[in-house]
Amino acid sequence: MPALRQIALNNNAGAFVDILATIFPSRYDLMEDEASATQGLQTKSPLDNFATVNTFSFGSEPLQIPNYATYDHFRKLWGMPAQGSAGAFNFRAADKILSARSNGASGTTIRFIEYE
């Protein structure tokens, strides 16, 4: 079952906002929310260990990030949600699956959907 979140992002001079897995996602979509003026997005992905900044101007289509390895008979995941309780011996923090911020001088909001 998909998990939908709206996430507020910093402006282009601010820090990147880390987006963590809340389910076991094999793909995810993101789109700038059109409720206010759109700015475009700057993102970093785990494909290159969050090294390169990718810039996307506004568009009415969502950015779809599939894991192409999922198309074989094994299900590959982008990450895992937090496991256990904080402070417990078996605690495991959630995996970062994307870092993003606005491409403009003001912040923005994205709709982020994770799919199992």
C-alpha positions in Angstrom: 0.0 0.0 0.0 1.5 3.4 -0.9 2.4 5.9 1.7 1.7 9.6 0.9 3.4 12.5 2.7 3.6 16.2 2.2 7.1 17.5 3.1 8.2 21.1 3.5 11.5 21.9 1.9 14.0 24.7 2.6 14.9 27.4 0.0 17.9 27.0 -2.3 20.3 28.6 0.3 19.1 26.3 3.1 20.1 22.8 3.9 18.8 19.8 2.0 15.9 18.0 3.8 16.6 14.3 4.2 13.6 12.1 3.3 13.6 8.8 5.2 11.8 5.6 4.4 8.5 5.0 6.3 7.7 1.7 4.6 9.8 -0.7 2.5 9.8 1.2 -0.8 10.8 -0.4 -4.1 10.0 2.9 -5.9 8.8 6.4 -5.1 7.3 9.5 -6.8 7.6 13.1 -5.9 6.0 16.3 -7.2 6.2 19.9 -6.1 2.8 20.8 -4.6 1.0 23.3 -6.8 -1.0 25.0 -3.9 1.5 27.9 -4.0 4.0 29.3 -6.5 6.3 26.5 -7.7 10.1 27.0 -7.5 11.5 23.8 -9.0 13.5 21.2 -7.0 17.1 20.4 -6.3 17.6 16.8 -5.3 20.4 14.3 -4.3 19.8 10.6 -4.7 21.4 7.4 -3.4 22.3 6.4 -7.0 25.6 8.3 -6.6 25.8 8.3 -2.8 24.1 11.7 -2.6 27.1 13.5 -4.3 25.5 15.2 -7.3 22.8 18.0 -7.1 20.1 17.4 -9.8 17.9 20.4 -10.7 14.4 20.0 -11.9 12.3 22.9 -13.1 8.5 22.9 -12.4 6.5 20.4 -14.3 3.0 18.9 -13.9 4.3 15.4 -14.0 5.8 13.7 -11.0 9.4 12.6 -10.8 9.2 8.8 -10.7 12.2 7.0 -9.2 11.9 3.3 -9.9 14.5 0.7 -8.9 15.1 -1.0 -12.2 16.5 -4.0 -10.4 13.0 -4.7 -9.1 11.9 -5.9 -12.5 13.5 -9.3 -12.1 11.9 -12.0 -9.8 13.4 -10.5 -6.6 12.1 -7.4 -5.0 14.8 -4.8 -4.4 14.3 -2.0 -2.0 15.5 1.6 -1.8 15.6 1.4 2.0 13.9 0.3 5.2 11.9 2.2 7.9 13.1 2.5 11.5 13.2 -0.8 13.3 12.7 -1.2 17.0 12.6 1.6 19.6 15.2 4.3 20.0 17.7 3.4 22.6 17.0 -0.3 22.4 19.8 -2.7 21.6 18.2 -3.7 18.4 17.3 -0.2 17.1 17.9 0.5 13.4 17.4 4.0 12.1 15.4 4.6 8.9 17.3 4.7 5.6 17.6 8.0 3.7 16.2 7.6 0.2 16.3 11.2 -1.0 17.6 14.7 -0.1 15.8 17.7 -1.5 15.3 21.5 -1.3 13.6 24.2 -3.3 15.3 25.6 -6.4 14.1 29.1 -5.6 14.5 31.8 -3.0 11.5 30.6 -1.0 10.8 27.2 0.3 8.3 24.8 -1.2 6.3 21.6 -0.4 6.5 18.3 -2.2 4.0 15.4 -2.3 6.1 12.3 -1.8 4.6 8.8 -2.4 6.5 5.6 -1.5 5.3 2.3 -3.0 6.0 -1.2 -1.6 
